[in-house]
Amino acid sequence: MAAVSSSLLPVTYEGGAARELYATGWVDTRWLLVSAHSRQPWKEIAHLLSGEPSDDRFVSLAYVAPKSPDRQLNYLGPAVCRGGRPQPGRTSLTASAPAASGPVTFTAQAAETERIGLAVYVPSATLSQGSSIRKVESAPTEIGGAATLTWQAENTKGSLTAKRTGPISVVVLAVPCLGPDAPADADVAATLTFSVATDGTLRETAKPPPPAPNVVDSLRRAACDSDQLASQSPSF
């Protein structure tokens, strides 16, 4: 939950996920604290003078467009969000063994999340076309917070430059999505690294160095980009 200035009428706080009005297939688990006066003593003064409710009031972000950008809506903590849904747990990510060709299937799991997104990073110097960071897909979670996601690795290989002399590292990131275009924090995301040999052979790297923080940040935002819906086929 995050704070936002608003003159909205009181609403009933449910604390769960609300279906998005404009992003088909998405739900939003974020709730905004709405009040003209959210701190004491102004809250009590407003209650006495104008009858403004003294209890905290919340509204689902699925139904409003706050003035602040999403990245500035900070979590207020369990004390303010008492009775609300906890933040998503840390993501676990496993991959099927890469075949000589074809897609790679991932199983991602995180507690307290409705959807998990997947994105890949390829160093721009190794690409013949396209962006170095691209969304793969996102999918709703099932019971237990698990989602199955598919990376069309052959499409990624096809975008690599032919003039390469060594293996290329590809970073895959999975992260819970709080709502459209709203990834969870980087500390709950999970990454795997793969190497693509000059002959196209794909292997998971056993102990890769951690990706740079700016790469992780860009990957998690791409992973929860709602412009590509779960029903669409992943293209990268």
C-alpha angles and dihedrals in degrees: 000000000000137000122252133168111243144150093213120143117255115282134192112258111227099168096212137098121298124204114248116243098211106025107069114223095011130113129193122223096185121105124192125221103231123192137125086227115026099167135065137281089022093055093057093042091052090049092053096043103038107012094249107165112260094211120090114264127205137193129190115255086225089077104042140051108220121209092235119078114253093251089060094055100098125196109257095209136247094289093063094033094050111162091015129118115283122243115271116277126238114293123241117204130190130172135209114246107275113248126213087268139354135059130326117228120213131197112207124182135182133160121245098018134119098197139019125205131206129204136170135217125207120177108258092228090064096052126094091194144001136028124318092227119051138163116245100189144293128229138189115255125244128217108315094029097275126145132182115220131181128214115200093217094178090064090053092049090050091058094056121103114257091221100079127128101192145021120301123220119228119191119208119196131190122192137167114256115224089192140318110330089356116111124184119252120294093247092069095046122101129214137195125189126214131188123219112206123213089259091054097256111152122211134171112242112237102212109007123176113258114267118253115273092243090054091050091049093050092045095052092049091050092047092061097040105135095202088091109055124214091248092062120090113253112248104195 
